[in-house]
Amino acid sequence: MDDSQIIHCLKGIVNMEDVAIHSYSECPFGKKVVDQSGDYIVFFYHAQKDQVMYFFKGLEKYWFSADSLALQY
């Protein structure tokens, strides 16, 4: 896993022109995607599950699989 794989996942889900992407060092390979209103999603790599996970602002205790997002689009 590396940063490019996280970014590749983001590109399939997020309109990259409408957000700012920042490193999020609290999570492995973490990327914080912030929209114009200040809301955000954090994408990161979960080694035990061997997949990209994400959580929303205000819901940091609830992680979701990015694989499930990709299936919707």
C-alpha positions, 0 to 999 in steps of 0.5 A, a space after each residue: 500500500 502507498 499514497 498513490 493507491 489511496 489517491 486512486 481510490 479517492 479519484 473514483 469517489 470524490 470530485 477532485 476539483 471541489 476538495 482539498 486533500 491533506 495528509 492525515 498522519 493519525 492513520 496509516 497512509 491517511 488522507 483528509 478530504 475537505 470540502 468547501 464547507 469544512 466537512 471532511 472524509 478521512 481515507 486510510 489503509 487498515 492493515 489487518 483488513 488489507 483495505 482502504 477504509 474511511 470515516 466522516 467528520 463527527 463519526 470518527 469511531 465508525 469506519 467504512 470500507 472504501 470497497 463498498 463505495 466503489 461498488 455503488 459507482 
